[in-house]
């Protein structure tokens, strides 16, 4: 037991230095070469992002065209409408809320 107590005693005497994570750091301002490198990366990513976005939109449209999806969305809208009325909304208010919500999973005002 004595060696353990001696080691613990020595550990308590060791000065504690702040780590790098504790010291405040200043934000680094990128130089012109770093900015040019980032611009080049964004230019390369643009076409890939466009292709990926188009594929996602096409996949969403295909899913929404399926009859079973349309039926599920209609059931959801009806249940949402009924739940709103159960919570005390009038028929008009519930209809306005459901109509404003649009299609589940598609943000209103984004489709054109």
N, C-alpha and C positions, 0 to 999 in steps of 0.2 A: 504494500500500500504506500510506502514512503516514496518510491520512484514516481508514482502517479501524482501524488500531492506535490512533489517537487516540480514536475513538468507543468502541472496546472498553475503553480505559483509563477514559474518563468513566463508562461503564456500571458499571464495578467500583467507582467511588467513590460512586455513588448509594446512599443508605441504603435498606435494605429494610424496609418496614413490613409487619407481619403483616396478612393479609387477614381479612375477617370470618369466613371459614370456619375459620380457625385459632384464633380467639378462642372461649373457652368461652361457651356461651349458656345462659341459664337457661330452663327450661321455663315457658311462659306459662300461667297459670291463667285459664281462660275465665271471663268475667263472666256474670251471670245472663241477660243478653240473648242472648249467644252460646249458652248452654245451651238456652234456649228455642227459638232458631232451629234448633239441631241436633235437638231433640225434634220440632219440626214437620217437619223433613226425614225423620226416621225414620218418623213417622206417615204421611207420603205414600208412602214406599218400601214399607211393610208390605204393602199390597194387591198391589203389583206383584211383590214377592218371592214372595208366596203363589201368585199366578197362574203365575209362572215355575216355581216348584217343582212345582206340580201338572202343568204341561205336561211337565216333564222326567221325572217319575214315570210319567206316561201313556206317554210315548215309550219309556221303558225297558221297561215291561210289554208294550207292543206288540212290541218287538224280541225279548223273551224268549219270547213266544208263538209265534213263527215256528218251524215244524218244523226248518228248516235251522239256526237258532240253537240249538235244543235238542240237535240232533245234534252240533254243534260243541262245545257245553259238555260233553256226555257224552264225546266224544273227548278233550277236554282233561282231564277228571277221571280218565279211565282212564290217560292218559299220565303225569299227575302221580302217581297211585298207583304205577304201575310204576317211575317214576323214583325215588320214595322208597324202594322196596324195593331197587332197584339200588344205592342209596347206603347200604344196610345196615339200613334200618328193617325191623322184622318186619311181617308182614301186618296184624296188629292195630294196630300203631303207624301204619302207612301209612293204613289205613282211618280211624283216628281223626283223623289230620291232614287227610285229604281231606274227611271229613264235617264237621270243624270249620271248614274253609275256606268251605263253602257254595258258592253260585253265584259264579263269577268276575265281578267287577265290582259285586257286591252285598255290602255288609258284613254279616257274620252278626250276628244279634240286632237288626237295624234294621227288618226287615219284620215286620209284625203282621197 
